[in-house]
Amino acid sequence: MRRFHSRVGAGAVGLAIARKLASRDGTSTLLIEKHGAAGTETSSRNSEVIHAGIYYGPDSLKTSLCLKGKQMMYELCQKQGIPYRNTKKWILAQDKQQFAELQKTHEFAKSIGVPTAFIPLSKARAREPDVRVQRACLESPTTGIVDSHAYMTYLESDFQDRGGDLAFHTTVQSIEPIDSGSRGYKIRTKSPASDDIDTVTADTLINSAGLAAVPLSNSILPKSRHMKAYYAKGSYYGYSSSRPSPKTLIYPAPTTGAAGLGTHLTMDMTGAIRFGPDVEWVDDPNDYSVNESRLAAALDEIETYLPSIQRDKVTLDYSGIRPKLGKGSAVARGKGDGFSDFWIKREEGFEGFINLLGIESPGLTSSLAIADMVDELLYK
């Protein structure tokens, strides 16, 4: 008897999970996506960074999955010709307090076996003369960038090659566990082309719906297990001048308690630089408008590490929204910082239901490792 997997959400993580499950013999896998293409929300509205895994604390899923996923992603990109670059990353300290944060980051990286190194300021200034660094420069040599669109295109194609089915333009209306999931899940869906409600029954249910994951989870689990979704909008800014043009990713020192990593400098595969994201808490996960009123503050932060930036050449570009489980720190420093880990669990009392909540950064980097974890949760 074939086992029928259902997956809700076709972002990078959802595609990776569906691809993994479709490779198992004796199974059928359906991937349900409300949009007309894969990865149109958080997965394509981010910095496209392959993260090193140095911010998330010693015992978190974010750390373990990022470390494993980073290696898997580099290997897959190399093997399949998916565009990527090992750009490296600098984290900068301009004063004593920021230097203390860099030291904490460096010591943690050493404790988990991730290489980082302080670069002498003279060498840093020689390599990137446009970058201002007053106190210290910590380099992360395993950080890089990936063409997230090409990556997701590969995952989608490989999923279908393995026999998986994709249902685009399909919105989940309701999900009913049958005998607490022991006899599967009745999924009612609707497409804009019809007023009819379609129903499919699947043996398993994997919720990786990104921005919609918490509301979907709350529609299935009892009220005592409901969670609250927090939406952190981040604006990104383009740059229309050829100078300055660093070749390394540039991040300010992390700030304990801050919900993001600061307005940092990244680049796309052509080398064009961009800045962002900042953090703006919003109630509407569908509001991707870029807020012009935030540009001045972003420029001020950018100038702390790139003083020769031409302010009039920095333009509003796009925004992304990160699904979070709290408003606490993006960096794990210990008790009281409000750090929220990934929620990836087989929900007790609901057979075959795997819940993935708060899959924000480093979700893209971790996606292949998350797929392995979900496969293990279903089959161990």
Helices and strands as residue ranges (DSSP letters): E 3-8, H 12-22, E 27-32, G 42-44, E 49-50, H 61-80, E 84-85, E 89-93, H 96-111, E 117-118, H 121-127, E 136-140, E 144-146, H 148-161, E 165-167, E 171-177, E 185-190, E 198-202, E 204-207, G 210-212, H 213-218, G 223-225, E 230-239, E 249-252, E 264-267, E 273-276, E 280-282, G 292-294, H 295-305, G 311-313, E 314-324, E 343-346, E 353-357, H 363-379
